[in-house]
Amino acid sequence: MITLSIADAAASTVSATQPSTISSGRPADPNSGNGREPAKIRHMLFGTPGTVQSTILQLHQLGYAEPNDWSRPISTGRPGEVMAILTKRVSNL
């Protein structure tokens, strides 16, 4: 199971002010990954602990992600609210 803190999630975001480049010197398409490995997508669920867990189980029943692939619920600081994060690798279409 991957467990991320809010700081981990914020630190791993891509800067919009500095686009990455590929070896040819052209800006990389931030929506397509680097072409050599699958692109990553991050899902974040916010809600009550029960609602977040229920949604994770529904996504599992649909065959989208294993429940253990999600982070443990992380408190958002709001009463009764947590978030869970899933980082999934998807193939470029």
Helices and strands as residue ranges (DSSP letters): H 6-11, E 39-47, H 49-61, G 67-69, E 74-75, E 82-90
